[in-house]
């Protein structure tokens, strides 16, 4: 999604803005632009395409040096990616960058046209600029004009705004879109997220909705509606700039997959006490999990797929019924929510608009909410009744990998905790599962990672295909959904995931000579069932790659073309290992196809619009 950056300080703004935009590249974008605030004038350069293209244009434009400016990476929503539709947008005295969607932009544009405004782009953002300018003309006050415009807007926004007659000042306001501010030795910043400023400081502010941020060379200030100074707590990132760098890996995605063993240990260990789950420090009151009669797990994409794993763990260990819901559907289908229900929101970024809306819907219905989120202080984390942070560290690649694995780990631990509180699991069994989550699971993944090149060699056999099917049963069926999404999003190979037993009810008609099928076998009890499905597809010409536990491969003849043995005990270690194996498969397939693995086309890291 769009990234915004703003700087005002004592050093030239342009290099800092470009560095900030590069740090935000991972969010996904198709155009970029900057505006520099000079003495009584604003100079804007913007361009479709990568930041390199913008830089070329900037060199040619030779703008006067400036100590203050704003920048933007755009992920098109209203209007195609083009120079004209790129941000910043100007109307009268106002130049701004925007992340979000102005839903009522057409009605506002109509109103503003009657006041003489003309629009040149197809964007909703240009309407936002005109609306702020309209109120600025009336009041002459930046803060009043921003509050007044915000009142008129239906939708989401984080705006970074320059007023032509206020050089050196940037104003910002947000609703449902992320925004941070920071003061550093060089000057002050606003940005979409802390990655853009981590090089300069580890301390930052995360302004709440309903206040205005003003930055200048002198510092960062916050104002409420009455024009009074408002408070905003300082937050601190607990990771260094090196965590957000590739550190010798070809891609962030590969680096993040390799960080999984550590991320799981780091996430699970602090939630164990005496070898059993203890969420007391994160989510007091959660201990009484037995009171919940039903759980809804809500998320999008990969997070929702982690929810499918959570359903299996919770239903198996704690015997509490779980519905897994796609966040964008949840709020519109009037879900049945009852007093003894718990809604768990899963999100890496904590800023996904659909997940945030689902959380608000659940809260409005008075049910208990729990967020499992990776980004500390993010909107979902703040608004939920309780939060458990996954401690995966920054995830930069658009394709989520380590965040998924830690979400699955925390859900397994949560399931054990619920099982204990319901007395549904004997303590020694609970202890064994917890032990496995901190030892056998990460150790098995680490052994798998050492065989990344073997998975690459296998992936080579499948890089030319157009379509691919994933099959598995039980937990493997849930793992397949994520394996399939990963492959689609970065390699652009069409794929579908099917429970192995369901294939014969329709989709098997697509299996013809040479169609590739990936089969997962980590559940010992279902091994023979999956092998039958493998036979069915092979007898119709499929080329089958099977990821199976060593135990399954030893005890059965698996009729496949390629076999990868997972060196992991069956149960949780094998399941987590299979998840990582499919991530590596997708990674290598995409890299072998020469694709931009970390920035797949059309995708954004944090989807902050509906
Ligand atoms: C993951 O690979 C995807 N890019 C995407 O499905 C993602 O998981 C989804 O948008 C949810 O994001 P969140 O976890 O930040 O809420």
Boltz pocket constraint, residues with backbone or C-beta under 6 A from the ligand:
constraints:
  - pocket:
      binder: B
      contacts: [[A, 300], [A, 301], [A, 302], [A, 303], [A, 346], [A, 347], [A, 348], [A, 349], [A, 350], [A, 351], [A, 352], [A, 355], [A, 398], [A, 399], [A, 400], [A, 401], [A, 489], [A, 603], [A, 604], [A, 605], [A, 606], [A, 607]]
      max_distance: 6.0
